Amino acid sequence: MIDKYKEKGYRDARIVNDTLGFTKNKKELTLKINVEEGRKYYFGNIKFLGNTIYPDRGLQQMLGIKKGDIYNGVLLEKRIADKSKPDGDDITNLYQNNGYLFSTINAVEVKTANDTIDFEIRIVEGPLAYFNKITVVGNDRTNDKVIYRELRTKPGQKYSKEELVRTIREIGQLGFFDPEAIDPKFKNVDAAAGTVDIEYNLVEKGSSQIELQGGYGGGGFIGTLGLSFNNFSARNLFKKDAYKPLPMGDGQKVSLRLQGSSYFQTYSLSFSEPWFGGKKPIQFSSSLAFSKQYAAGGNFGGIDKSKNFNIFAISVGLAKRLTIPDDFFVLSHALSFQFYDLHNYNTGLFTFGNGASRNLAYTIGISRNNKGVNPIYPTYGSEFSITGKFTPPYSVFNKIDYTNLGLLEPYKLRNEGSTPILSQDQTEFILPGEYIDDNGNRALNFQSAAVDQGKVDQEKFNWLEYYKIKFKADWYTKIFDKLILRSLSEFGYLGSYNSARGLVPFERFFVGGDGLANFAQDGREVIQLRGYPNNSISSQDGGPIYNKFSLELRYPLTLKAAASIYMLTFVEGGAAYNNFKEYNPFVLKRSAGVGLRIFMPAFGLLGIDFGYGFDPLTGSTQPNGMETHFIIGQQF
């Protein structure tokens, strides 16, 4: 209460007394607080004393308080030293980020006249300080080099509180240590020598995860086994003594996932090295996957294994941390190839049941991520990313007429001239642009007779041709203590270079539900939108355009190393569109609800959401209502 008064100019406000009692019926408590407000004050002259490094004008600009402003004691304290933000924009951090560890800054009232208070900001700059000895303790499994390469505080460098805070974030983002327990201890602080030793105290946590689940869906049992080793050591793979139970400690990641049922199987393996070559923060990643899916048989719940669809996928990528505009930016590149092999398998996406499609694509993306400190429960910062995925524009150089594709093949001739020609039976004229059948006469109903859609689609999608643009913005704002507001915005667009060739049947956006992709490996983007059934917002074949907006309020129950648990409430909206003529970012499927998240190092993230959809689905006039969503191995 007193702080609120000080924010409004009432410097002398105080609580005189308080009384706690009962109402007449003795069933309720009453609290009476007697407050003495005092008079309202204003800032007068503000002088800076003792500053030699920074001029008065620069310090005044950072203070942000002018003569005549309403007195605000809370704001003045924050502008001098914001205790709620270790990396806040205040005068103390201005000095400490530039080496002045031993500086002290105090605001002193020097004169009060009527309702105006004059201040002196007294600064003792002290000597410059330098980092001396930097040590790390507590890493029982993780090798020293994995930690030391992330440190921003190096021996001999000028002291910087900003780099100290950034180091804590970088260690926390590794995911190998309890981020709430990272404790940098100041040791051997020597003002005379201008040196300080830093000892980072860490607590290891489990970094490997196992996913083992089973369920019934789509007419059969679905089983999943996933293993993720997030602190793997490939260089010790052939060292017998390193298996405890696997070689660990070098910060690499290996993931293996197997999923299957009576109608599909998938196998995937991925590997990533965050410091490729060991010299610079360049991440190398690679993945290999195979999937086989069978069609439904004639009997209810039956499987016809003579009708199958195979997918083989491989990708490699490099991601480099940039220094401009700042070192939170990352530029990434990836090259991927998918081979889709169909055997007597027809779906609504395309009509050829026998054939193959090939997807060679280059992906480039730029992102900025300064979320911190805990990757499971960020309390500040943001993440922005924009990516573009492109295939070669085959239609530019393959000389295929996609407008008339499928019409030329059954007929040997077409009147390409500007005048009519007489048919072979001399009964009619064949006009320019009309087709001639095998007998030399005009082809009747040639359009329906000539087009073999399966052959057309096989030709169109032999090599997939498309481009895809995605944008994502994610903010984390501290409301009070550890109550965090997450704000999210997403957009995606799938386009084609050649309108005659059209959109590819893969790489589309499926909006609605829990956001789990299950076994699909056809490049689809599964977009979570709680309060609605899975994939219910987009069309059956997926949409080429989508956008989504979300607000999520989070509060932690515990953030211990053994388990991090937080509850949340959310409102969000999203939609999928078939083209830009339909696109309207203000017409969305809206929902709201509550949820719970549990992160355990051995099992990853688990959660449950209860969402209410306020809008009807296609073909309905009633709100969708309540939906329950289970979250496994992903974070929203």
Rosetta blueprint (number, residue, H / E / L):
1 M L
2 I H
3 D H
4 K H
5 Y H
6 K H
7 E H
8 K L
9 G L
10 Y L
11 R L
12 D L
13 A L
14 R E
15 I E
16 V E
17 N E
18 D E
19 T E
20 L E
21 G E
22 F E
23 T L
24 K L
25 N L
26 K L
27 K L
28 E L
29 L E
30 T E
31 L E
32 K E
33 I E
34 N E
35 V E
36 E E
37 E L
38 G L
39 R L
40 K L
41 Y L
42 Y E
43 F E
44 G E
45 N E
46 I E
47 K E
48 F E
49 L E
50 G L
51 N L
52 T L
53 I L
54 Y L
55 P L
56 D H
57 R H
58 G H
59 L H
60 Q H
61 Q H
62 M H
63 L H
64 G L
65 I L
66 K L
67 K L
68 G L
69 D L
70 I E
71 Y L
72 N L
73 G H
74 V H
75 L H
76 L H
77 E H
78 K H
79 R H
80 I H
81 A L
82 D L
83 K L
84 S L
85 K L
86 P L
87 D L
88 G L
89 D L
90 D L
91 I H
92 T H
93 N H
94 L H
95 Y H
96 Q H
97 N L
98 N L
99 G L
100 Y L
101 L L
102 F L
103 S L
104 T E
105 I E
106 N E
107 A E
108 V E
109 E E
110 V E
111 K E
112 T E
113 A E
114 N L
115 D L
116 T E
117 I E
118 D E
119 F E
120 E E
121 I E
122 R E
123 I E
124 V E
125 E L
126 G L
127 P L
128 L L
129 A L
130 Y E
131 F E
132 N E
133 K E
134 I E
135 T E
136 V E
137 V E
138 G L
139 N L
140 D L
141 R L
142 T L
143 N L
144 D H
145 K H
146 V H
147 I H
148 Y H
149 R L
150 E L
151 L L
152 R L
153 T L
154 K L
155 P L
156 G L
157 Q L
158 K E
159 Y L
160 S L
161 K H
162 E H
163 E H
164 L H
165 V H
166 R H
167 T H
168 I H
169 R H
170 E H
171 I H
172 G H
173 Q H
174 L H
175 G L
176 F L
177 F E
178 D L
179 P H
180 E H
181 A H
182 I L
183 D E
184 P E
185 K E
186 F E
187 K E
188 N E
189 V E
190 D E
191 A L
192 A L
193 A L
194 G L
195 T E
196 V E
197 D E
198 I E
199 E E
200 Y E
201 N E
202 L L
203 V L
204 E E
205 K L
206 G L
207 S L
208 S E
209 Q E
210 I E
211 E E
212 L E
213 Q E
214 G E
215 G E
216 Y E
217 G E
218 G L
219 G L
220 G E
221 F E
222 I E
223 G E
224 T E
225 L E
226 G E
227 L E
228 S E
229 F E
230 N E
231 N E
232 F E
233 S L
234 A H
235 R H
236 N H
237 L L
238 F L
239 K L
240 K H
241 D H
242 A H
243 Y L
244 K L
245 P L
246 L L
247 P L
248 M E
249 G L
250 D L
251 G L
252 Q E
253 K E
254 V E
255 S E
256 L E
257 R E
258 L E
259 Q E
260 G E
261 S L
262 S L
263 Y L
264 F E
265 Q E
266 T E
267 Y E
268 S E
269 L E
270 S E
271 F E
272 S E
273 E E
274 P L
275 W L
276 F L
277 G L
278 G L
279 K L
280 K L
281 P L
282 I E
283 Q E
284 F E
285 S E
286 S E
287 S E
288 L E
289 A E
290 F E
291 S E
292 K E
293 Q E
294 Y E
295 A E
296 A E
297 G L
298 G L
299 N L
300 F L
301 G L
302 G L
303 I E
304 D E
305 K E
306 S E
307 K E
308 N E
309 F E
310 N E
311 I E
312 F E
313 A E
314 I E
315 S E
316 V E
317 G E
318 L E
319 A E
320 K E
321 R E
322 L L
323 T L
324 I L
325 P L
326 D L
327 D L
328 F L
329 F E
330 V E
331 L E
332 S E
333 H E
334 A E
335 L E
336 S E
337 F E
338 Q E
339 F E
340 Y E
341 D E
342 L E
343 H E
344 N L
345 Y L
346 N L
347 T L
348 G L
349 L L
350 F L
351 T L
352 F L
353 G L
354 N L
355 G E
356 A E
357 S E
358 R E
359 N E
360 L E
361 A E
362 Y E
363 T E
364 I E
365 G E
366 I E
367 S E
368 R E
369 N E
370 N L
371 K L
372 G E
373 V L
374 N L
375 P L
376 I L
377 Y L
378 P L
379 T L
380 Y E
381 G E
382 S E
383 E E
384 F E
385 S E
386 I E
387 T E
388 G E
389 K E
390 F E
391 T L
392 P L
393 P L
394 Y H
395 S H
396 V H
397 F H
398 N L
399 K L
400 I L
401 D L
402 Y L
403 T L
404 N L
405 L L
406 G L
407 L L
408 L L
409 E L
410 P L
411 Y L
412 K L
413 L E
414 R E
415 N L
416 E L
417 G L
418 S L
419 T L
420 P L
421 I E
422 L E
423 S L
424 Q L
425 D L
426 Q L
427 T L
428 E L
429 F E
430 I E
431 L L
432 P L
433 G L
434 E L
435 Y E
436 I E
437 D L
438 D L
439 N L
440 G L
441 N L
442 R E
443 A L
444 L L
445 N L
446 F H
447 Q H
448 S H
449 A H
450 A H
451 V L
452 D L
453 Q H
454 G H
455 K H
456 V H
457 D H
458 Q H
459 E H
460 K H
461 F L
462 N L
463 W E
464 L L
465 E L
466 Y L
467 Y E
468 K E
469 I E
470 K E
471 F E
472 K E
473 A E
474 D E
475 W E
476 Y E
477 T E
478 K E
479 I E
480 F E
481 D L
482 K L
483 L E
484 I E
485 L E
486 R E
487 S E
488 L E
489 S E
490 E E
491 F E
492 G E
493 Y E
494 L E
495 G E
496 S L
497 Y L
498 N L
499 S L
500 A L
501 R L
502 G L
503 L L
504 V L
505 P L
506 F L
507 E L
508 R L
509 F E
510 F E
511 V E
512 G L
513 G E
514 D L
515 G L
516 L L
517 A L
518 N L
519 F L
520 A L
521 Q L
522 D L
523 G L
524 R L
525 E E
526 V E
527 I E
528 Q L
529 L E
530 R L
531 G L
532 Y L
533 P L
534 N L
535 N L
536 S L
537 I L
538 S L
539 S L
540 Q L
541 D L
542 G L
543 G E
544 P L
545 I E
546 Y E
547 N E
548 K E
549 F E
550 S E
551 L E
552 E E
553 L E
554 R E
555 Y E
556 P E
557 L E
558 T E
559 L E
560 K L
561 A L
562 A L
563 A L
564 S E
565 I E
566 Y E
567 M E
568 L E
569 T E
570 F E
571 V E
572 E E
573 G E
574 G E
575 A E
576 A E
577 Y E
578 N L
579 N L
580 F L
581 K L
582 E L
583 Y L
584 N L
585 P L
586 F L
587 V L
588 L L
589 K E
590 R E
591 S E
592 A E
593 G E
594 V E
595 G E
596 L E
597 R E
598 I E
599 F E
600 M E
601 P L
602 A L
603 F L
604 G E
605 L E
606 L E
607 G E
608 I E
609 D E
610 F E
611 G E
612 Y E
613 G E
614 F L
615 D L
616 P L
617 L L
618 T L
619 G L
620 S L
621 T L
622 Q L
623 P L
624 N L
625 G E
626 M E
627 E E
628 T E
629 H E
630 F E
631 I E
632 I E
633 G L
634 Q L
635 Q L
636 F L
